């Protein structure tokens, strides 16, 4: 959450609730909605580390609010983040660990695990399809997020098929 908040602050000062709304508007309903408490905790940590600075703004009819802006160190951290590549492919996969360990425990059948996981992926795919249909057509970022998630799910479904074929050959 810290680097996305820095990225939002790169365009100008904002307070926590504005940042929450900006994330929700940008990413749409497909992305897990950020908790405003988590945002304020993260802003506090970013301020402690010197990546942002906050200023209390008096309001006459409401409690004071704190508006944050990036520091030079925050700009540098953000530049470095945009230069980094994402860690992929996933090699630490909890499902794969279950699949690999199931025969040694005798507590789960590998094919049953695959079938259960396949059902989960298909349910998630259906939910994403509904979300895409309901999402604002003009929010291209949200649609790209949903499309990316669906493509990952399709790849995971293909991989499950491959695992099942391989395991059935061993039987």
DODREN-159422 format. One line per 5 residues: number of its first residue (from 0); their letters; for each residue x, y, z of N, C-alpha, C, O, CB. Coordinates in steps of 0.2 Angstrom, whole numbers, plus 5000, padded with zeros to 4 digits. Each point is the difference from the previous one (the first is absolute). Glycine has a CB too. Layout:
<sites>
NUM> A> X Y Z X Y Z X Y Z X Y Z X Y Z; ...
</sites>
This chain:
<sites>
0> XXXXX> 5004 4994 5000 4996 5006 5000 5004 5006 5000 4998 5006 4998 4993 4988 5008; 5015 5006 4997 5004 5006 5000 5002 5003 4994 5000 5006 4999 5005 4989 5011; 4998 5001 4985 5002 5003 4994 4994 5003 4995 5001 5005 4997 5009 4987 5004; 4984 5004 4999 4994 5003 4997 4998 5007 5003 4998 5004 4996 4999 4984 5001; 5004 5012 5009 4998 5007 5004 5005 5005 4998 4998 5006 4998 4997 4988 5011
5> XXXXX> 5012 5004 4990 5005 5005 4998 4998 5002 4993 5001 5006 4998 5008 4989 5009; 4989 5001 4989 4999 5001 4993 4994 5005 4999 5000 5005 4996 5004 4984 5001; 4991 5010 5007 4994 5005 5000 5002 5007 5003 4998 5005 4997 4994 4985 5004; 5013 5010 5003 5002 5006 5003 5005 5004 4995 5001 5006 5001 4997 4989 5011; 5004 5001 4983 5005 5004 4996 4996 5005 4995 5003 5005 4998 5004 4984 5002
10> XXXXX> 4987 5010 5000 4996 5005 4996 4998 5007 5004 4998 5005 4997 4998 4985 4996; 5005 5009 5014 4998 5006 5004 4998 4998 5007 4998 4994 5001 4999 5012 4989; 5003 4998 5015 4998 4999 5006 4993 4997 5001 4995 5002 4996 5012 5007 5008; 4992 4987 5001 4993 4997 5001 5000 4997 5007 5005 4999 5003 4993 4998 4985; 4995 5002 5015 5000 4997 5006 4997 4993 4999 4999 4998 4994 4998 5013 5011
15> XXXXX> 5004 4985 5000 4998 4993 5000 4994 4998 4997 5000 4995 4995 5007 5004 5015; 4988 5004 4991 4993 4998 4997 5000 5001 4993 4997 4996 4996 4997 5007 5015; 5009 5003 4987 5001 5001 4992 5004 4995 4997 4998 4998 4994 5001 5014 5008; 5006 4986 5001 5004 4994 4997 4996 4994 4999 5001 4996 4995 5009 5009 5010; 4986 4993 5001 4996 4994 4999 4995 5001 4994 5000 4995 4997 5001 5003 5016
20> XXXXX> 4996 5007 4987 4995 5001 4994 5004 5000 4993 4997 4997 4996 4996 5010 5012; 5013 4996 4992 5003 5000 4994 5002 4993 4998 4999 4998 4994 5006 5013 5008; 4997 4985 5002 5002 4993 4999 4994 4996 4998 5000 4996 4995 5009 5004 5013; 4985 5001 4995 4994 4996 4998 4998 5002 4994 4997 4996 4996 4999 5004 5016; 5004 5007 4986 4998 5002 4994 5004 4997 4994 4998 4998 4995 4997 5013 5010
25> XXXXX> 5012 4990 4996 5005 4997 4995 4999 4993 4999 5000 4998 4994 5008 5011 5009; 4992 4987 5002 5000 4993 4999 4993 4996 5000 5000 4994 4997 5011 5007 5009; 4984 5002 4996 4993 4998 4999 4999 4994 5005 5004 4999 5005 4996 5004 4983; 4995 4994 5011 4997 4995 5005 5004 4993 5000 5000 4997 5005 4989 5008 4994; 5015 4994 4996 5004 4994 5000 5006 5000 5005 5001 4994 5002 4995 5005 4986
30> XXXXX> 5006 5006 5013 5006 5001 5005 4997 5000 5007 4996 5003 5001 5012 5003 4990; 4995 4990 5013 4998 5000 5007 5000 5007 5003 5005 5004 5000 4999 4985 5002; 4990 5014 5000 4999 5006 5003 5005 5002 5006 5000 4996 5005 4988 5004 4991; 5016 5005 5004 5004 5001 5005 4996 5003 5006 4995 5003 5000 5015 5000 4992; 4993 4995 5014 4997 5002 5006 5003 5007 5002 5006 5001 5000 4992 4987 5004
35> XXXXX> 4997 5017 4998 5003 5006 5001 5005 5000 5006 5004 5004 5000 4985 5001 4995; 5010 4991 5010 5004 4999 5006 5007 4998 4997 5005 5003 5003 4985 4995 5005; 5010 4997 4988 5007 4998 4997 5003 5006 4997 5006 5000 5000 4989 4988 4999; 5001 5016 4997 5004 5005 4996 5003 5005 5005 5005 5002 4999 4986 4997 4992; 5005 5003 5015 5003 5005 5004 5006 4997 5004 5005 5003 5002 4984 5002 4999
40> XXXXX> 5011 4988 5001 5005 4997 5003 5007 5001 4995 5005 5001 5002 4987 4991 5005; 5006 5006 4987 5006 5000 4995 5002 5007 4999 5007 5001 5000 4988 4989 4994; 5001 5015 5006 5002 5007 4999 5005 5002 5006 5005 5003 4999 4984 5000 4995; 5009 4995 5012 5004 5001 5006 5007 4997 5000 5005 5003 5002 4984 4998 5004; 5011 4993 4991 5006 4997 4999 5005 5003 4995 5006 5001 5001 4989 4988 5002
45> XXXXX> 5001 5013 4992 5004 5004 4994 5003 5006 5003 5005 5003 4998 4987 4992 4993; 5004 5009 5013 5002 5006 5003 5006 4999 5005 5005 5004 5000 4983 5001 4999; 5012 4990 5005 5005 4998 5004 5007 4999 4997 5005 5001 5002 4986 4994 5006; 5008 5001 4986 5006 4999 4996 5003 5006 4996 5005 4999 4996 4991 4989 5004; 5000 5017 5000 5002 5006 4996 4998 5000 4993 5003 5004 4996 5006 4997 5012
50> XXXXX> 4987 4994 4989 4998 5000 4993 4994 5005 4999 5000 5002 4994 5004 4986 5005; 4993 5014 5006 4994 5005 4999 5001 5005 5006 5003 4998 5005 4989 4994 4988; 5005 5013 5006 4999 5005 5006 4992 5002 5000 4997 5001 4995 5015 5003 5004; 4986 4997 5007 4993 5001 5001 4999 5007 5004 5005 5002 5003 4993 4986 4998; 4997 5015 4997 4998 5007 5003 4993 5000 5002 4995 4998 4996 5014 5008 4997
55> XXXXX> 4990 4996 5013 4993 5000 5003 4997 5006 4997 5002 5006 5000 5001 4988 5011; 4991 5005 4986 4995 5006 4997 4994 5001 5005 4997 4995 5001 5007 5002 4987; 4995 5009 5014 4995 5001 5004 4993 5001 4996 5000 5002 4995 5008 5004 5013; 4987 4991 4995 4993 5000 4997 4995 5003 5005 5001 4998 5005 5002 4992 4987; 4993 5015 5006 4996 5003 5004 4994 4995 5003 4998 5000 5006 5005 5011 4988
60> XXXXX> 4994 4985 5001 4994 4996 5002 5002 4993 5001 4995 4996 5002 4998 5012 4992; 5013 4990 5005 5002 4993 5001 5007 5000 5004 5003 5005 5001 4991 4992 4988; 5007 4997 5013 5007 4999 5003 5005 5002 4995 5000 4999 4994 4996 4992 5014; 5010 5011 4995 5006 5001 4995 5002 4994 4996 4999 4994 5002 5005 5015 5006; 4998 4992 4986 5003 4995 4996 5007 5001 4999 5003 5005 5000 4986 4993 4995
65> XXXXX> 5014 4996 5003 5008 5000 4999 5000 4999 4992 4998 4995 4998 5005 5001 5014; 5001 5009 4985 5001 4999 4993 5007 4998 4999 5005 5003 5003 4986 5006 4994; 5011 4986 4999 5006 4998 4999 5003 5002 4993 4996 5000 4995 5002 4990 5013; 5009 5010 4992 5003 5001 4993 5007 4996 5000 5002 4999 5006 4992 5013 4993; 5008 4987 4995 5006 4996 5000 5006 5005 5001 5000 5006 4999 4995 4987 4992
70> XXXXX> 5010 5003 5013 5007 5004 5001 5004 4998 4994 4998 4995 4996 5001 5005 5017; 5007 5002 4987 5005 4998 4994 5002 4993 5001 5000 4996 4995 5004 5016 5005; 4996 4986 5006 5001 4992 5001 4995 4996 4998 5001 4995 4997 5006 5008 5013; 4987 5000 4990 4994 4996 4998 5000 5000 4992 4998 4995 4997 4995 5009 5013; 5009 5001 4987 5001 5000 4993 5005 4995 4998 4999 4997 4995 4998 5015 5004
75> XXXXX> 5008 4988 5004 5006 4995 4998 4997 4993 5001 5002 4996 4996 5007 5012 5008; 4988 4990 5002 4997 4994 5001 4995 4998 4994 5000 4994 4998 5002 5007 5015; 4994 5004 4985 4995 4998 4995 5004 4999 4993 4998 4996 4997 4993 5011 5009; 5014 4997 4993 5004 4999 4994 5003 4993 5000 4999 4996 4995 5003 5016 5004; 5000 4986 5006 5004 4993 5001 4994 4995 4999 5002 4995 4997 5007 5010 5011
80> XXXXX> 4985 4996 4995 4995 4995 4999 4998 4999 4993 4999 4994 4997 4997 5009 5014; 5003 5002 4985 4999 5000 4993 5005 4997 4996 4999 4997 4994 4994 5013 5007; 5013 4990 5001 5006 4997 4997 5000 4992 5001 5003 4996 4996 5003 5015 5005; 4991 4987 5005 5001 4993 5001 4995 4996 4996 4995 5002 4998 5008 5001 5014; 4999 4990 4987 4995 4996 4996 4996 4996 5006 5003 4999 5005 5005 5000 4984
85> XXXXX> 4986 4998 5009 4997 4996 5005 5003 4993 5000 5002 4998 4995 4987 5009 5002; 5010 4990 5009 5003 4993 5001 4995 4995 4997 4994 4999 5003 5012 5005 5008; 4995 4994 4984 4996 4994 4997 5005 4996 4996 5005 5002 4998 4984 5005 5001; 5009 4987 5000 4994 4996 5002 5000 4998 5007 5005 5001 5004 4995 4995 4984; 4994 5002 5014 4999 4998 5007 5003 4993 5000 4998 4995 4997 4992 5012 5005
90> XXXXX> 5015 4992 5003 5002 4993 5001 4999 4998 5008 5000 4994 5001 5009 5008 4990; 4989 5003 5013 4997 4998 5006 4993 5001 5000 4997 5005 5001 5013 4999 5005; 4987 4990 4992 4992 5000 4999 4998 4995 5006 5002 4994 5000 4999 5008 4987; 4994 5000 5017 4997 4996 5005 4997 4994 4997 5000 4995 5003 4999 5015 5004; 4997 4991 4988 4996 4994 4997 5005 4995 4998 4999 4994 5001 4992 5013 4995
95> XXXXX> 5015 4995 5000 5004 4995 4998 5004 4996 5006 5001 4994 5000 5001 5013 4990; 4999 4997 5016 5003 4997 5005 4995 4994 5003 5002 4995 5002 5004 5016 5001; 4987 4991 4997 4995 4995 5002 5001 4994 4996 5000 4994 5002 4992 5015 5002; 5008 4992 4989 5000 4995 4995 5006 4995 5001 5000 4994 4999 4994 5014 4993; 5012 4995 5009 5006 4997 5001 5000 4996 5006 5003 4994 5000 5003 5014 4993
100> XXXXX> 4991 4994 5012 5001 4997 5007 4994 4995 5001 5000 4996 5005 5006 5014 4999; 4989 4990 4993 4994 4996 5001 5001 4993 5000 4998 4996 5005 4995 5012 4990; 5011 4989 5000 5001 4993 5001 5004 4998 5006 4999 4994 5002 5001 5006 4986; 5004 5004 5014 5004 4998 5006 4996 5000 5007 5002 4997 5005 5008 5008 4989; 4985 4999 5006 4996 5000 5006 4994 4995 5000 4998 4998 5006 5005 5014 4995
105> XXXXX> 4995 4986 4993 4994 4996 5000 4994 5003 5002 4995 4997 5001 5012 4994 5002; 4993 5016 4997 4994 5004 5003 4996 5002 4994 4994 5003 5001 5012 5000 5009; 4997 4998 4984 4996 5003 4994 5002 4996 4994 5006 4998 4999 4993 5013 5007; 4996 4988 4989 5002 4998 4994 5002 5005 4995 4996 5006 5000 4995 4985 5002; 5014 5008 4994 5002 5006 4996 4995 5002 4994 4999 5006 4999 5013 4989 5003
110> XXXXX> 4985 5000 4995 4995 5001 4995 4994 5004 5003 4997 5005 4997 5006 4985 4997; 4995 5008 5013 4994 5004 5003 5003 5007 5001 4996 5005 5000 5000 4984 5006; 5010 5012 4996 5002 5007 5001 5000 5004 4994 4998 5006 5000 5010 4990 5009; 4994 5001 4986 5000 5003 4993 4993 5002 4998 4999 5006 4998 5011 4988 4999; 4985 5002 5004 4993 5001 4998 4997 5005 5005 4997 5005 4997 5002 4984 4999
115> XXXXX> 5003 5011 5010 4997 5006 5005 5003 5006 4998 4997 5005 4999 5002 4987 5010; 5008 5008 4989 5003 5007 4998 4997 5002 4993 4999 5006 4999 5012 4991 5008; 4988 4999 4989 4997 5001 4993 4993 5004 5001 4999 5005 4997 5007 4985 4998; 4990 5007 5010 4993 5003 5001 5001 5007 5003 4996 5004 4998 4999 4984 5004; 5010 5013 5002 5001 5006 5003 5002 5005 4995 4997 5006 5000 5007 4989 5011
120> XXXXX> 5001 5003 4984 5002 5005 4995 4994 5001 4995 4999 5006 4998 5012 4990 5003; 4985 5000 4998 4994 5001 4995 4995 5004 5004 4997 5005 4996 5005 4984 4999; 4997 5010 5011 4995 5005 5004 5003 5007 5000 4996 5005 4999 5000 4986 5008; 5010 5010 4994 5004 5006 5000 4999 5003 4993 4999 5006 4999 5009 4991 5010; 4993 4999 4986 4999 5003 4993 4993 5002 4999 4999 5006 4996 5010 4986 5000
125> XXXXX> 4986 5005 5006 4993 5002 4999 4999 5007 5004 4997 5004 4997 4999 4984 5002; 5007 5012 5007 4999 5006 5004 5003 5006 4996 4998 5006 5000 5002 4988 5011; 5006 5005 4986 5004 5005 4997 4996 5002 4993 5000 5006 4998 5011 4990 5007; 4986 4999 4992 4996 5002 4994 4994 5004 5002 4999 5005 4996 5004 4984 4999; 4994 5010 5010 4994 5004 5003 5002 5007 5001 4997 5005 4999 4998 4985 5006
130> XXXXX> 5011 5010 4999 5003 5007 5002 5002 5004 4994 4999 5006 4999 5005 4989 5011; 4999 5002 4985 5001 5003 4993 4994 5003 4997 5000 5006 4997 5010 4987 5002; 4985 5003 5001 4994 5002 4997 4997 5006 5004 4997 5005 4997 5001 4984 4998; 5002 5011 5011 4998 5006 5004 5004 5006 5001 4998 5005 5001 4996 4986 5005; 5012 5008 4992 5005 5006 5001 4999 5005 4995 4998 4999 4994 5010 4993 5010
135> XXXXX> 4993 5014 4998 5000 5006 4995 5004 4999 4994 5006 4998 5001 4992 5009 5009; 4999 4993 4984 5004 4999 4994 5006 5005 4999 5004 4998 4996 4985 4997 4999; 5010 5011 5008 5006 5004 4999 5006 4999 5004 5005 5003 4999 4986 5005 4998; 5008 4988 5008 5006 4999 5005 5004 4994 4997 5000 4994 5001 4993 5010 5009; 5011 4998 4985 5005 4995 4997 5005 4997 5004 5001 4994 4999 4998 5013 4991
140> XXXXX> 5003 4996 5015 5005 4997 5005 4996 4995 5004 5003 4994 5000 5003 5017 5001; 4988 4990 5001 4997 4994 5003 4999 4994 4996 5000 4995 5002 4994 5014 5005; 5004 4993 4986 4999 4994 4996 5006 4997 4998 5000 4993 4999 4991 5013 4996; 5015 4997 5005 5006 4997 4999 5002 4995 5006 5003 4995 4999 5001 5015 4994; 4994 4993 5013 5002 4996 5006 4995 4993 5000 5003 4995 5001 5000 5016 5005
145> XXXXX> 4991 4990 4992 4996 4994 5000 5002 4995 4994 5000 4994 5001 4990 5013 5003; 5012 4996 4990 5002 4996 4995 5007 4996 5002 5000 4994 4998 4994 5014 4994; 5010 4996 5011 5007 4997 5002 4998 4994 5005 5003 4995 5000 5003 5016 4998; 4990 4990 5007 4998 4995 5005 4997 4994 4996 5001 4994 5002 4997 5015 5007; 4998 4992 4986 4996 4995 4997 5006 4996 4995 4999 4994 5000 4990 5012 5000
150> XXXXX> 5015 4997 4997 5005 4997 4997 5005 4996 5004 5002 4994 4998 4998 5015 4994; 5001 4993 5014 5004 4996 5005 4996 4994 5002 5003 4995 5001 5003 5015 5003; 4988 4991 4997 4996 4994 5002 4999 4995 4995 5001 4994 5001 4993 5014 5006; 5006 4994 4986 5000 4996 4995 5006 4996 4999 5001 4994 4999 4992 5013 4995; 5013 4996 5008 5006 4997 5000 5001 4995 5006 5002 4994 4999 5003 5016 4995
155> XXXXX> 4992 4992 5011 5000 4995 5006 4995 4994 4998 5002 4994 5002 5000 5016 5006; 4993 4991 4989 4996 4994 4998 5003 4996 4995 5000 4994 5001 4990 5013 5001; 5014 4996 4994 5004 4996 4995 5005 4996 5004 5001 4994 4998 4997 5014 4992; 5005 4995 5014 5005 4996 5004 4997 4995 5004 5003 4994 5001 5004 5016 5000; 4987 4991 5002 4997 4995 5004 4999 4994 4996 5000 4994 5002 4995 5014 5005
160> XXXXX> 5003 4993 4986 4998 4995 4996 5007 4996 4998 5000 4993 5000 4991 5013 4995; 5014 4997 5005 5007 4997 4998 5002 4996 5007 5002 4994 4999 5001 5015 4993; 4996 4993 5014 5001 4997 5006 4996 4993 5000 5003 4995 5001 5000 5016 5005; 4991 4990 4992 4995 4994 5001 5003 4995 4995 5000 4994 5001 4990 5013 5003; 5011 4995 4990 5002 4995 4995 5007 4996 5002 5000 4994 4999 4995 5014 4992
165> XXXXX> 5009 4996 5012 5007 4997 5002 4999 4995 5006 5003 4995 5000 5003 5016 4996; 4990 4991 5008 4998 4996 5006 4997 4994 4998 5001 4994 5003 4999 5016 5005; 4995 4990 4988 4996 4994 4997 5005 4995 4997 4999 4994 5000 4990 5013 4999; 5016 4996 4997 5004 4996 4997 5005 4996 5005 5002 4994 4999 4998 5014 4991; 5001 4995 5016 5004 4996 5005 4996 4995 5004 5003 4996 5003 5003 5014 4998
170> X> 4987 4990 4998 4996 4995 5004 5000 4993 4997 4997 4996 5002 4996 5014 5002
</sites>
